[in-house]
Structures are given as C-alpha cells and as structure tokens.
C-alpha cells in the first residue's frame, strides 16, 4: 500500500473537515433574529449544527489517529489482533484500526449485548 498517497488523502480530508468545523462554529456563534418565531427555527438549526459539529470533531480525531499510525509505521496493523488490515478495507475505511475479522467480532459482541 502506498502510505504516502494515503497520508496525503488523509491530510486533505483533515483540512476539509477543519474548514467545515470552522464554518459550523461561526454559524453557532452568529446572532439570532429578534423575532421569537425565527429564533425557534434558528435554534433548531443550531441543534443540527451541534450534532454535525460532534460528528466532524470525531472524524477529525480519527483522521489524526490514522496519521499518527502512519507516522509510527503501524497504519496497516489491526489494533486488536496485530495482523495486517486488508488493503481494500483501508481504502474503504481509511481511519479503521481493526481488520475485518476483529471488526465483525466486535460488532457481534455489541449486538449480543443489546
């Protein structure tokens, strides 16, 4: 796997997500209308933006962790079992830390616990 290309892709995605986050934060800091009716609608939009903000922050954290793994030389290594993560899986989920076997096992445990 060309980790240099993956690193560039992740850095580009990181910059994009940081820009999205800044845009959302600006909207959230913006002023609200004087009309109570419009304020109610704006506050609903704020709630959506807050959820989106949480999602983007989580994605930024995952991208940074993937970049750290590339730098450490263990990007392609499953954090659970230590085996190599399939290249196709990393292409589909570039921030994954688990091979497909461990991911299935973990999701099965979560489903059984529910």
Backbone atoms as SQL, in Angstrom:
CREATE TABLE atoms (id INTEGER PRIMARY KEY, chain TEXT, resi INTEGER, resn TEXT, atom TEXT, x REAL, y REAL, z REAL);
INSERT INTO atoms VALUES
  (1, 'A', 1, 'UNK', 'N', 0.842, -1.181, 0.000),
  (2, 'A', 1, 'UNK', 'CA', 0.000, 0.000, 0.000),
  (3, 'A', 1, 'UNK', 'C', 0.888, 1.245, 0.000),
  (4, 'A', 2, 'UNK', 'N', 0.475, 2.228, -0.776),
  (5, 'A', 2, 'UNK', 'CA', 1.209, 3.482, -0.870),
  (6, 'A', 2, 'UNK', 'C', 0.761, 4.398, 0.280),
  (7, 'A', 3, 'UNK', 'N', 1.445, 4.296, 1.416),
  (8, 'A', 3, 'UNK', 'CA', 1.037, 5.082, 2.584),
  (9, 'A', 3, 'UNK', 'C', 1.261, 6.571, 2.385),
  (10, 'A', 4, 'UNK', 'N', 2.173, 6.944, 1.506),
  (11, 'A', 4, 'UNK', 'CA', 2.377, 8.383, 1.214),
  (12, 'A', 4, 'UNK', 'C', 1.121, 8.953, 0.561),
  (13, 'A', 5, 'UNK', 'N', 0.527, 8.209, -0.353),
  (14, 'A', 5, 'UNK', 'CA', -0.705, 8.658, -1.015),
  (15, 'A', 5, 'UNK', 'C', -1.852, 8.707, -0.011),
  (16, 'A', 6, 'UNK', 'N', -1.916, 7.703, 0.858),
  (17, 'A', 6, 'UNK', 'CA', -2.957, 7.684, 1.887),
  (18, 'A', 6, 'UNK', 'C', -2.771, 8.863, 2.828),
  (19, 'A', 7, 'UNK', 'N', -1.538, 9.127, 3.202),
  (20, 'A', 7, 'UNK', 'CA', -1.256, 10.252, 4.094),
  (21, 'A', 7, 'UNK', 'C', -1.709, 11.574, 3.467),
  (22, 'A', 8, 'UNK', 'N', -1.440, 11.754, 2.184),
  (23, 'A', 8, 'UNK', 'CA', -1.874, 12.976, 1.502),
  (24, 'A', 8, 'UNK', 'C', -3.401, 13.056, 1.481),
  (25, 'A', 9, 'UNK', 'N', -4.042, 11.948, 1.166),
  (26, 'A', 9, 'UNK', 'CA', -5.511, 11.908, 1.152),
  (27, 'A', 9, 'UNK', 'C', -6.067, 12.270, 2.530),
  (28, 'A', 10, 'UNK', 'N', -5.480, 11.715, 3.574),
  (29, 'A', 10, 'UNK', 'CA', -5.949, 11.994, 4.934),
  (30, 'A', 10, 'UNK', 'C', -5.696, 13.449, 5.319),
  (31, 'A', 11, 'UNK', 'N', -4.550, 13.979, 4.939),
  (32, 'A', 11, 'UNK', 'CA', -4.255, 15.389, 5.250),
  (33, 'A', 11, 'UNK', 'C', -5.214, 16.325, 4.510),
  (34, 'A', 12, 'UNK', 'N', -5.535, 15.994, 3.264),
  (35, 'A', 12, 'UNK', 'CA', -6.510, 16.790, 2.513),
  (36, 'A', 12, 'UNK', 'C', -7.887, 16.722, 3.172),
  (37, 'A', 13, 'UNK', 'N', -8.281, 15.520, 3.586),
  (38, 'A', 13, 'UNK', 'CA', -9.570, 15.331, 4.253),
  (39, 'A', 13, 'UNK', 'C', -9.591, 16.077, 5.588),
  (40, 'A', 14, 'UNK', 'N', -8.476, 16.054, 6.299),
  (41, 'A', 14, 'UNK', 'CA', -8.370, 16.762, 7.569),
  (42, 'A', 14, 'UNK', 'C', -8.575, 18.258, 7.367),
  (43, 'A', 15, 'UNK', 'N', -7.924, 18.818, 6.367),
  (44, 'A', 15, 'UNK', 'CA', -8.072, 20.251, 6.084),
  (45, 'A', 15, 'UNK', 'C', -9.519, 20.581, 5.724),
  (46, 'A', 16, 'UNK', 'N', -10.141, 19.724, 4.953),
  (47, 'A', 16, 'UNK', 'CA', -11.545, 19.919, 4.566),
  (48, 'A', 16, 'UNK', 'C', -12.455, 19.897, 5.795),
  (49, 'A', 17, 'UNK', 'N', -12.236, 18.939, 6.674),
  (50, 'A', 17, 'UNK', 'CA', -13.076, 18.815, 7.866),
  (51, 'A', 17, 'UNK', 'C', -12.849, 19.977, 8.834),
  (52, 'A', 18, 'UNK', 'N', -11.616, 20.429, 8.959),
  (53, 'A', 18, 'UNK', 'CA', -11.328, 21.584, 9.817),
  (54, 'A', 18, 'UNK', 'C', -12.064, 22.820, 9.284),
  (55, 'A', 19, 'UNK', 'N', -12.063, 22.993, 7.959),
  (56, 'A', 19, 'UNK', 'CA', -12.796, 24.111, 7.361),
  (57, 'A', 19, 'UNK', 'C', -14.297, 23.992, 7.623),
  (58, 'A', 20, 'UNK', 'N', -14.839, 22.790, 7.475),
  (59, 'A', 20, 'UNK', 'CA', -16.269, 22.576, 7.758),
  (60, 'A', 20, 'UNK', 'C', -16.582, 22.902, 9.215),
  (61, 'A', 21, 'UNK', 'N', -15.706, 22.469, 10.118),
  (62, 'A', 21, 'UNK', 'CA', -15.897, 22.722, 11.538),
  (63, 'A', 21, 'UNK', 'C', -15.885, 24.214, 11.830),
  (64, 'A', 22, 'UNK', 'N', -14.943, 24.924, 11.250),
  (65, 'A', 22, 'UNK', 'CA', -14.871, 26.375, 11.458),
  (66, 'A', 22, 'UNK', 'C', -16.132, 27.066, 10.958),
  (67, 'A', 23, 'UNK', 'N', -16.648, 26.617, 9.833),
  (68, 'A', 23, 'UNK', 'CA', -17.877, 27.197, 9.272),
  (69, 'A', 23, 'UNK', 'C', -19.068, 26.977, 10.215),
  (70, 'A', 24, 'UNK', 'N', -19.166, 25.772, 10.745),
  (71, 'A', 24, 'UNK', 'CA', -20.252, 25.463, 11.680),
  (72, 'A', 24, 'UNK', 'C', -20.108, 26.285, 12.950),
  (73, 'A', 25, 'UNK', 'N', -18.895, 26.388, 13.455),
  (74, 'A', 25, 'UNK', 'CA', -18.680, 27.159, 14.679),
  (75, 'A', 25, 'UNK', 'C', -19.031, 28.629, 14.473),
  (76, 'A', 26, 'UNK', 'N', -18.749, 29.161, 13.295),
  (77, 'A', 26, 'UNK', 'CA', -19.134, 30.548, 13.000),
  (78, 'A', 26, 'UNK', 'C', -20.648, 30.702, 13.004),
  (79, 'A', 27, 'UNK', 'N', -21.344, 29.737, 12.404),
  (80, 'A', 27, 'UNK', 'CA', -22.817, 29.791, 12.406),
  (81, 'A', 27, 'UNK', 'C', -23.355, 29.727, 13.826),
  (82, 'A', 28, 'UNK', 'N', -22.760, 28.867, 14.643),
  (83, 'A', 28, 'UNK', 'CA', -23.243, 28.712, 16.015),
  (84, 'A', 28, 'UNK', 'C', -22.985, 29.967, 16.852),
  (85, 'A', 29, 'UNK', 'N', -21.930, 30.702, 16.538),
  (86, 'A', 29, 'UNK', 'CA', -21.626, 31.940, 17.267),
  (87, 'A', 29, 'UNK', 'C', -22.419, 33.134, 16.745),
  (88, 'A', 30, 'UNK', 'N', -23.075, 32.957, 15.604),
  (89, 'A', 30, 'UNK', 'CA', -23.811, 34.061, 14.983),
  (90, 'A', 30, 'UNK', 'C', -24.972, 34.538, 15.843),
  (91, 'A', 31, 'UNK', 'N', -25.457, 35.711, 15.535),
  (92, 'A', 31, 'UNK', 'CA', -26.577, 36.286, 16.285),
  (93, 'A', 31, 'UNK', 'C', -27.891, 35.727, 15.770),
  (94, 'A', 32, 'UNK', 'N', -28.883, 35.762, 16.636),
  (95, 'A', 32, 'UNK', 'CA', -30.218, 35.287, 16.276),
  (96, 'A', 32, 'UNK', 'C', -31.138, 36.463, 15.986),
  (97, 'A', 33, 'UNK', 'N', -32.171, 36.170, 15.262),
  (98, 'A', 33, 'UNK', 'CA', -33.159, 37.186, 14.891),
  (99, 'A', 33, 'UNK', 'C', -33.874, 37.710, 16.121),
  (100, 'A', 34, 'UNK', 'N', -34.486, 38.881, 15.958),
  (101, 'A', 34, 'UNK', 'CA', -35.268, 39.470, 17.039),
  (102, 'A', 34, 'UNK', 'C', -36.614, 38.763, 17.183),
  (103, 'A', 35, 'UNK', 'N', -37.123, 38.212, 16.099),
  (104, 'A', 35, 'UNK', 'CA', -38.425, 37.535, 16.105),
  (105, 'A', 35, 'UNK', 'C', -38.316, 36.193, 16.820),
  (106, 'A', 36, 'UNK', 'N', -39.247, 35.965, 17.766),
  (107, 'A', 36, 'UNK', 'CA', -39.233, 34.700, 18.522),
  (108, 'A', 36, 'UNK', 'C', -39.486, 33.507, 17.603),
  (109, 'A', 37, 'UNK', 'N', -40.339, 33.680, 16.612),
  (110, 'A', 37, 'UNK', 'CA', -40.615, 32.597, 15.673),
  (111, 'A', 37, 'UNK', 'C', -39.384, 32.213, 14.885),
  (112, 'A', 38, 'UNK', 'N', -38.675, 33.213, 14.395),
  (113, 'A', 38, 'UNK', 'CA', -37.449, 32.949, 13.643),
  (114, 'A', 38, 'UNK', 'C', -36.365, 32.379, 14.551),
  (115, 'A', 39, 'UNK', 'N', -36.334, 32.837, 15.808),
  (116, 'A', 39, 'UNK', 'CA', -35.346, 32.310, 16.762),
  (117, 'A', 39, 'UNK', 'C', -35.559, 30.813, 16.978),
  (118, 'A', 40, 'UNK', 'N', -36.825, 30.401, 17.066),
  (119, 'A', 40, 'UNK', 'CA', -37.118, 28.979, 17.280),
  (120, 'A', 40, 'UNK', 'C', -36.573, 28.142, 16.125),
  (121, 'A', 41, 'UNK', 'N', -36.785, 28.619, 14.912),
  (122, 'A', 41, 'UNK', 'CA', -36.286, 27.904, 13.739),
  (123, 'A', 41, 'UNK', 'C', -34.759, 27.898, 13.732),
  (124, 'A', 42, 'UNK', 'N', -34.163, 29.035, 14.056),
  (125, 'A', 42, 'UNK', 'CA', -32.703, 29.120, 14.090),
  (126, 'A', 42, 'UNK', 'C', -32.121, 28.190, 15.141),
  (127, 'A', 43, 'UNK', 'N', -32.794, 28.085, 16.277),
  (128, 'A', 43, 'UNK', 'CA', -32.286, 27.204, 17.339),
  (129, 'A', 43, 'UNK', 'C', -32.373, 25.732, 16.928),
  (130, 'A', 44, 'UNK', 'N', -33.392, 25.383, 16.170),
  (131, 'A', 44, 'UNK', 'CA', -33.456, 24.014, 15.644),
  (132, 'A', 44, 'UNK', 'C', -32.270, 23.764, 14.718),
  (133, 'A', 45, 'UNK', 'N', -31.954, 24.762, 13.893),
  (134, 'A', 45, 'UNK', 'CA', -30.784, 24.654, 13.024),
  (135, 'A', 45, 'UNK', 'C', -29.501, 24.542, 13.831),
  (136, 'A', 46, 'UNK', 'N', -29.456, 25.259, 14.944),
  (137, 'A', 46, 'UNK', 'CA', -28.282, 25.178, 15.831),
  (138, 'A', 46, 'UNK', 'C', -28.111, 23.766, 16.371),
  (139, 'A', 47, 'UNK', 'N', -29.214, 23.121, 16.711),
  (140, 'A', 47, 'UNK', 'CA', -29.134, 21.750, 17.226),
  (141, 'A', 47, 'UNK', 'C', -28.569, 20.813, 16.173),
  (142, 'A', 48, 'UNK', 'N', -28.998, 20.989, 14.934),
  (143, 'A', 48, 'UNK', 'CA', -28.461, 20.183, 13.837),
  (144, 'A', 48, 'UNK', 'C', -26.968, 20.462, 13.682),
  (145, 'A', 49, 'UNK', 'N', -26.597, 21.739, 13.705),
  (146, 'A', 49, 'UNK', 'CA', -25.182, 22.104, 13.590),
  (147, 'A', 49, 'UNK', 'C', -24.355, 21.533, 14.738),
  (148, 'A', 50, 'UNK', 'N', -24.897, 21.508, 15.939),
  (149, 'A', 50, 'UNK', 'CA', -24.161, 20.964, 17.082),
  (150, 'A', 50, 'UNK', 'C', -23.902, 19.474, 16.900),
  (151, 'A', 51, 'UNK', 'N', -24.890, 18.736, 16.401),
  (152, 'A', 51, 'UNK', 'CA', -24.704, 17.300, 16.149),
  (153, 'A', 51, 'UNK', 'C', -23.669, 17.095, 15.042),
  (154, 'A', 52, 'UNK', 'N', -23.762, 17.916, 13.995),
  (155, 'A', 52, 'UNK', 'CA', -22.804, 17.843, 12.898),
  (156, 'A', 52, 'UNK', 'C', -21.405, 18.171, 13.400),
  (157, 'A', 53, 'UNK', 'N', -21.313, 19.158, 14.276),
  (158, 'A', 53, 'UNK', 'CA', -20.036, 19.544, 14.864),
  (159, 'A', 53, 'UNK', 'C', -19.420, 18.356, 15.616),
  (160, 'A', 54, 'UNK', 'N', -20.224, 17.655, 16.402),
  (161, 'A', 54, 'UNK', 'CA', -19.738, 16.486, 17.142),
  (162, 'A', 54, 'UNK', 'C', -19.214, 15.413, 16.189),
  (163, 'A', 55, 'UNK', 'N', -19.948, 15.186, 15.107),
  (164, 'A', 55, 'UNK', 'CA', -19.548, 14.180, 14.123),
  (165, 'A', 55, 'UNK', 'C', -18.232, 14.561, 13.463),
  (166, 'A', 56, 'UNK', 'N', -18.093, 15.826, 13.096),
  (167, 'A', 56, 'UNK', 'CA', -16.868, 16.286, 12.436),
  (168, 'A', 56, 'UNK', 'C', -15.686, 16.217, 13.394),
  (169, 'A', 57, 'UNK', 'N', -15.884, 16.591, 14.645),
  (170, 'A', 57, 'UNK', 'CA', -14.809, 16.501, 15.634),
  (171, 'A', 57, 'UNK', 'C', -14.343, 15.053, 15.779),
  (172, 'A', 58, 'UNK', 'N', -15.291, 14.137, 15.828),
  (173, 'A', 58, 'UNK', 'CA', -14.947, 12.713, 15.930),
  (174, 'A', 58, 'UNK', 'C', -14.158, 12.264, 14.693),
  (175, 'A', 59, 'UNK', 'N', -14.596, 12.702, 13.512),
  (176, 'A', 59, 'UNK', 'CA', -13.902, 12.330, 12.284),
  (177, 'A', 59, 'UNK', 'C', -12.487, 12.913, 12.262),
  (178, 'A', 60, 'UNK', 'N', -12.334, 14.153, 12.705),
  (179, 'A', 60, 'UNK', 'CA', -11.006, 14.773, 12.778),
  (180, 'A', 60, 'UNK', 'C', -10.099, 13.962, 13.708),
  (181, 'A', 61, 'UNK', 'N', -10.620, 13.535, 14.838),
  (182, 'A', 61, 'UNK', 'CA', -9.840, 12.722, 15.771),
  (183, 'A', 61, 'UNK', 'C', -9.407, 11.409, 15.122),
  (184, 'A', 62, 'UNK', 'N', -10.310, 10.783, 14.358),
  (185, 'A', 62, 'UNK', 'CA', -9.977, 9.519, 13.691),
  (186, 'A', 62, 'UNK', 'C', -8.920, 9.735, 12.610),
  (187, 'A', 63, 'UNK', 'N', -9.023, 10.843, 11.867),
  (188, 'A', 63, 'UNK', 'CA', -8.024, 11.148, 10.839),
  (189, 'A', 63, 'UNK', 'C', -6.663, 11.367, 11.486),
  (190, 'A', 64, 'UNK', 'N', -6.622, 12.149, 12.564),
  (191, 'A', 64, 'UNK', 'CA', -5.353, 12.396, 13.255),
  (192, 'A', 64, 'UNK', 'C', -4.748, 11.100, 13.787),
  (193, 'A', 65, 'UNK', 'N', -5.586, 10.223, 14.305),
  (194, 'A', 65, 'UNK', 'CA', -5.089, 8.939, 14.807),
  (195, 'A', 65, 'UNK', 'C', -4.516, 8.099, 13.665),
  (196, 'A', 66, 'UNK', 'N', -5.174, 8.125, 12.511),
  (197, 'A', 66, 'UNK', 'CA', -4.665, 7.384, 11.356),
  (198, 'A', 66, 'UNK', 'C', -3.319, 7.958, 10.904),
  (199, 'A', 67, 'UNK', 'N', -3.213, 9.278, 10.894),
  (200, 'A', 67, 'UNK', 'CA', -1.933, 9.911, 10.534),
  (201, 'A', 67, 'UNK', 'C', -0.838, 9.541, 11.537),
  (202, 'A', 68, 'UNK', 'N', -1.194, 9.476, 12.801),
  (203, 'A', 68, 'UNK', 'CA', -0.228, 9.051, 13.825),
  (204, 'A', 68, 'UNK', 'C', 0.228, 7.613, 13.578),
  (205, 'A', 69, 'UNK', 'N', -0.718, 6.739, 13.184),
  (206, 'A', 69, 'UNK', 'CA', -0.357, 5.346, 12.905),
  (207, 'A', 69, 'UNK', 'C', 0.553, 5.245, 11.682),
  (208, 'A', 70, 'UNK', 'N', 0.296, 6.093, 10.681),
  (209, 'A', 70, 'UNK', 'CA', 1.182, 6.104, 9.505),
  (210, 'A', 70, 'UNK', 'C', 2.585, 6.503, 9.935),
  (211, 'A', 71, 'UNK', 'N', 2.671, 7.568, 10.732),
  (212, 'A', 71, 'UNK', 'CA', 3.969, 8.049, 11.200),
  (213, 'A', 71, 'UNK', 'C', 4.692, 6.993, 12.038),
  (214, 'A', 72, 'UNK', 'N', 3.937, 6.260, 12.844),
  (215, 'A', 72, 'UNK', 'CA', 4.530, 5.228, 13.701),
  (216, 'A', 72, 'UNK', 'C', 4.854, 3.952, 12.930),
  (217, 'A', 73, 'UNK', 'N', 4.334, 3.846, 11.705),
  (218, 'A', 73, 'UNK', 'CA', 4.613, 2.660, 10.899),
  (219, 'A', 73, 'UNK', 'C', 3.692, 1.492, 11.150),
  (220, 'A', 74, 'UNK', 'N', 2.581, 1.712, 11.823),
  (221, 'A', 74, 'UNK', 'CA', 1.654, 0.607, 12.094),
  (222, 'A', 74, 'UNK', 'C', 0.245, 0.875, 11.558),
  (223, 'A', 75, 'UNK', 'N', 0.161, 1.663, 10.502),
  (224, 'A', 75, 'UNK', 'CA', -1.131, 2.026, 9.917),
  (225, 'A', 75, 'UNK', 'C', -1.919, 0.802, 9.463),
  (226, 'A', 76, 'UNK', 'N', -1.226, -0.161, 8.907),
  (227, 'A', 76, 'UNK', 'CA', -1.892, -1.336, 8.343),
  (228, 'A', 76, 'UNK', 'C', -2.055, -2.476, 9.347),
  (229, 'A', 77, 'UNK', 'N', -1.767, -2.223, 10.606),
  (230, 'A', 77, 'UNK', 'CA', -1.812, -3.268, 11.632),
  (231, 'A', 77, 'UNK', 'C', -3.079, -3.142, 12.472),
  (232, 'A', 78, 'UNK', 'N', -3.791, -4.238, 12.631),
  (233, 'A', 78, 'UNK', 'CA', -5.006, -4.261, 13.453),
  (234, 'A', 78, 'UNK', 'C', -4.639, -4.008, 14.914),
  (235, 'A', 79, 'UNK', 'N', -5.353, -3.093, 15.529),
  (236, 'A', 79, 'UNK', 'CA', -5.055, -2.750, 16.919),
  (237, 'A', 79, 'UNK', 'C', -5.515, -3.824, 17.897),
  (238, 'A', 80, 'UNK', 'N', -6.374, -4.737, 17.447),
  (239, 'A', 80, 'UNK', 'CA', -6.872, -5.782, 18.341),
  (240, 'A', 80, 'UNK', 'C', -6.032, -7.054, 18.275),
  (241, 'A', 81, 'UNK', 'N', -5.752, -7.520, 17.056),
  (242, 'A', 81, 'UNK', 'CA', -5.068, -8.815, 16.927),
  (243, 'A', 81, 'UNK', 'C', -3.633, -8.704, 16.424),
  (244, 'A', 82, 'UNK', 'N', -3.247, -7.542, 15.899),
  (245, 'A', 82, 'UNK', 'CA', -1.888, -7.349, 15.418),
  (246, 'A', 82, 'UNK', 'C', -1.637, -7.837, 14.001),
  (247, 'A', 83, 'UNK', 'N', -2.657, -8.410, 13.353),
  (248, 'A', 83, 'UNK', 'CA', -2.490, -8.859, 11.972),
  (249, 'A', 83, 'UNK', 'C', -2.655, -7.671, 11.021),
  (250, 'A', 84, 'UNK', 'N', -2.282, -7.890, 9.773),
  (251, 'A', 84, 'UNK', 'CA', -2.367, -6.828, 8.778),
  (252, 'A', 84, 'UNK', 'C', -3.830, -6.618, 8.356),
  (253, 'A', 85, 'UNK', 'N', -4.228, -5.342, 8.261),
  (254, 'A', 85, 'UNK', 'CA', -5.562, -4.982, 7.781),
  (255, 'A', 85, 'UNK', 'C', -5.533, -5.034, 6.255),
  (256, 'A', 86, 'UNK', 'N', -6.532, -5.660, 5.682),
  (257, 'A', 86, 'UNK', 'CA', -6.635, -5.787, 4.239),
  (258, 'A', 86, 'UNK', 'C', -6.626, -4.410, 3.571),
  (259, 'A', 87, 'UNK', 'N', -5.879, -4.297, 2.475),
  (260, 'A', 87, 'UNK', 'CA', -5.739, -3.022, 1.772),
  (261, 'A', 87, 'UNK', 'C', -7.091, -2.488, 1.293),
  (262, 'A', 88, 'UNK', 'N', -7.964, -3.359, 0.821),
  (263, 'A', 88, 'UNK', 'CA', -9.288, -2.922, 0.351),
  (264, 'A', 88, 'UNK', 'C', -10.095, -2.326, 1.499),
  (265, 'A', 89, 'UNK', 'N', -9.942, -2.890, 2.687),
  (266, 'A', 89, 'UNK', 'CA', -10.649, -2.341, 3.859),
  (267, 'A', 89, 'UNK', 'C', -10.119, -0.951, 4.187),
  (268, 'A', 90, 'UNK', 'N', -8.806, -0.776, 4.135),
  (269, 'A', 90, 'UNK', 'CA', -8.222, 0.539, 4.414),
  (270, 'A', 90, 'UNK', 'C', -8.616, 1.564, 3.355),
  (271, 'A', 91, 'UNK', 'N', -8.770, 1.119, 2.119),
  (272, 'A', 91, 'UNK', 'CA', -9.211, 2.040, 1.075),
  (273, 'A', 91, 'UNK', 'C', -10.653, 2.476, 1.332),
  (274, 'A', 92, 'UNK', 'N', -11.487, 1.555, 1.783),
  (275, 'A', 92, 'UNK', 'CA', -12.886, 1.871, 2.053),
  (276, 'A', 92, 'UNK', 'C', -13.053, 2.668, 3.341),
  (277, 'A', 93, 'UNK', 'N', -12.265, 2.330, 4.365),
  (278, 'A', 93, 'UNK', 'CA', -12.337, 2.971, 5.682),
  (279, 'A', 93, 'UNK', 'C', -10.924, 3.383, 6.099),
  (280, 'A', 94, 'UNK', 'N', -10.424, 4.493, 5.565),
  (281, 'A', 94, 'UNK', 'CA', -9.017, 4.835, 5.809),
  (282, 'A', 94, 'UNK', 'C', -8.651, 5.089, 7.261),
  (283, 'A', 95, 'UNK', 'N', -9.641, 5.271, 8.148),
  (284, 'A', 95, 'UNK', 'CA', -9.278, 5.500, 9.552),
  (285, 'A', 95, 'UNK', 'C', -9.490, 4.268, 10.417),
  (286, 'A', 96, 'UNK', 'N', -9.844, 3.156, 9.813),
  (287, 'A', 96, 'UNK', 'CA', -10.111, 1.966, 10.612),
  (288, 'A', 96, 'UNK', 'C', -8.863, 1.506, 11.360),
  (289, 'A', 97, 'UNK', 'N', -9.080, 0.950, 12.519),
  (290, 'A', 97, 'UNK', 'CA', -7.972, 0.399, 13.302),
  (291, 'A', 97, 'UNK', 'C', -8.087, -1.115, 13.424),
  (292, 'A', 98, 'UNK', 'N', -9.161, -1.671, 12.848),
  (293, 'A', 98, 'UNK', 'CA', -9.432, -3.100, 13.004),
  (294, 'A', 98, 'UNK', 'C', -9.480, -3.832, 11.669),
  (295, 'A', 99, 'UNK', 'N', -8.967, -5.048, 11.647),
  (296, 'A', 99, 'UNK', 'CA', -9.143, -5.902, 10.475),
  (297, 'A', 99, 'UNK', 'C', -10.621, -6.314, 10.434),
  (298, 'A', 100, 'UNK', 'N', -11.045, -6.860, 9.329),
  (299, 'A', 100, 'UNK', 'CA', -12.468, -7.198, 9.173),
  (300, 'A', 100, 'UNK', 'C', -12.905, -8.254, 10.188),
  (301, 'A', 101, 'UNK', 'N', -12.039, -9.187, 10.509),
  (302, 'A', 101, 'UNK', 'CA', -12.383, -10.232, 11.468),
  (303, 'A', 101, 'UNK', 'C', -12.653, -9.640, 12.849),
  (304, 'A', 102, 'UNK', 'N', -11.768, -8.772, 13.309),
  (305, 'A', 102, 'UNK', 'CA', -11.943, -8.151, 14.626),
  (306, 'A', 102, 'UNK', 'C', -13.129, -7.191, 14.629),
  (307, 'A', 103, 'UNK', 'N', -13.348, -6.496, 13.521),
  (308, 'A', 103, 'UNK', 'CA', -14.488, -5.583, 13.436),
  (309, 'A', 103, 'UNK', 'C', -15.798, -6.366, 13.517),
  (310, 'A', 104, 'UNK', 'N', -15.869, -7.496, 12.824),
  (311, 'A', 104, 'UNK', 'CA', -17.081, -8.330, 12.880),
  (312, 'A', 104, 'UNK', 'C', -17.287, -8.884, 14.288),
  (313, 'A', 105, 'UNK', 'N', -16.193, -9.315, 14.896),
  (314, 'A', 105, 'UNK', 'CA', -16.285, -9.861, 16.251),
  (315, 'A', 105, 'UNK', 'C', -16.784, -8.795, 17.229),
  (316, 'A', 106, 'UNK', 'N', -16.224, -7.599, 17.109),
  (317, 'A', 106, 'UNK', 'CA', -16.613, -6.505, 17.994),
  (318, 'A', 106, 'UNK', 'C', -18.072, -6.119, 17.772),
  (319, 'A', 107, 'UNK', 'N', -18.514, -6.031, 16.519),
  (320, 'A', 107, 'UNK', 'CA', -19.896, -5.648, 16.253),
  (321, 'A', 107, 'UNK', 'C', -20.846, -6.751, 16.702),
  (322, 'A', 108, 'UNK', 'N', -20.412, -7.993, 16.618),
  (323, 'A', 108, 'UNK', 'CA', -21.237, -9.100, 17.117),
  (324, 'A', 108, 'UNK', 'C', -21.423, -9.028, 18.621),
  (325, 'A', 109, 'UNK', 'N', -20.369, -8.669, 19.337),
  (326, 'A', 109, 'UNK', 'CA', -20.445, -8.520, 20.791),
  (327, 'A', 109, 'UNK', 'C', -21.384, -7.374, 21.159),
  (328, 'A', 110, 'UNK', 'N', -21.317, -6.304, 20.394),
  (329, 'A', 110, 'UNK', 'CA', -22.196, -5.160, 20.670),
  (330, 'A', 110, 'UNK', 'C', -23.645, -5.554, 20.420),
  (331, 'A', 111, 'UNK', 'N', -23.906, -6.279, 19.326),
  (332, 'A', 111, 'UNK', 'CA', -25.272, -6.698, 19.025),
  (333, 'A', 111, 'UNK', 'C', -25.796, -7.675, 20.080),
  (334, 'A', 112, 'UNK', 'N', -24.950, -8.597, 20.531),
  (335, 'A', 112, 'UNK', 'CA', -25.374, -9.558, 21.558),
  (336, 'A', 112, 'UNK', 'C', -25.639, -8.861, 22.888),
  (337, 'A', 113, 'UNK', 'N', -24.923, -7.804, 23.181),
  (338, 'A', 113, 'UNK', 'CA', -25.090, -7.082, 24.448),
  (339, 'A', 113, 'UNK', 'C', -26.369, -6.238, 24.452),
  (340, 'A', 114, 'UNK', 'N', -26.857, -5.925, 23.267),
  (341, 'A', 114, 'UNK', 'CA', -28.053, -5.056, 23.174),
  (342, 'A', 114, 'UNK', 'C', -29.316, -5.772, 23.543);
